[in-house]
Amino acid sequence: MRLADLKSLVKAGVLLANVLPVVSGFWLALWYTDQSLADSWGLCLLTIAGSTFVMAGALILNNWYDVDIDTIMARTKRRPTVTGNIPLKTVLLLGIFFTALGLCLLAFFTTVEAAAYALIGWIAYVLLYTMWSKRRFTANTLIGSVSGAVTPLIGWSAVESSFHDIPIVLFLILFIWQMPHAYATAMKNFDDYKAAGVVLLPVVHGFAKTKKHIAAYIACLIPLPFFLQAFGTAFIVICTVLNVVWLALGIGGFYAKDDKKWTRAMFLYSVNYITILFILMIVVTLPMFA
């Protein structure tokens, strides 16, 4: 098994992107409960490892189930499930093993609540999104968004119960953010998804309607930073500026002469937006530990 094949199998870029919200959730829970990271390194590493294994298992099973679609789409034809570099039976076993390993690490070495959120994310992505809704309903994007949105809840609940306004708002930010991000991705790879017959909003209802949905979801993000006043005024101002700029870019899509260029810009902005947002949460709470 080549390293390149394994990275493709677990969708390394997607996997690594989901680690940041877990770490942010963990860090913010320490800050909220006035605990020290120096005293919680072991728990932090176990939380990262457990959640990463569960997410890797879900992504592997997605590749295993979607091999017929991946065979058609140009951007996925080199995946090991398509090339045969890794047998499908092995892929299935790896997906199950990684999932079970991750859930055990979380349940036995962190908290049952953290394991429960990881399981909810796994069910949302593998069963409800990949196997049930992806090929049937345009609402599949909304269903799949649950899996990414639980990541800060996993990190937070490894330290403290997540029945608190901060982790709930983090969940909502990620849940809503994934919609315009996923739509921009679908528009960027429109030809692939159309050829494979994947039921996505831009494929079924066209770009014009998708642009309206993108602008609407971005607008829904604007009030959320105001529920995180504990992070300070600077955080709220920066987040609001990021949201307004993104909304302006989204509205600009109605007047775009080149949809491909616009969708690439939207995709890149969304990736940088969520990265900046979660790193900023850590940065603004650093002085509060002092």
Secondary structure, DSSP 8 states (H G I E B T S, - for coil): --HHHHHHHTTHHHHHHTHHHHHHHHHHHHHHTT--GGG-HHHHHHHHHHHHHHHHHHHHHHHHHTHHHHHHSGGGTTSHHHHSSS-HHHHHHHHHHHHHHHHHHHHHHS-HHHHHHHHHHHIIIIIIIIIIITTT-TTHHHHHHHHHHTHHHHHHHTTS-S-SHHHHHHHHHHHHHHHHHHHHHHHHTHHHHHHHT---HHHHHHHHHHHHHHHHHHHHHTTGGGG-GGG-HHHHHHHHHHHHHHHHHHHHGGG-S-HHHHHHHHHHHHHHHHHHHHHHHHHHHHHHH-
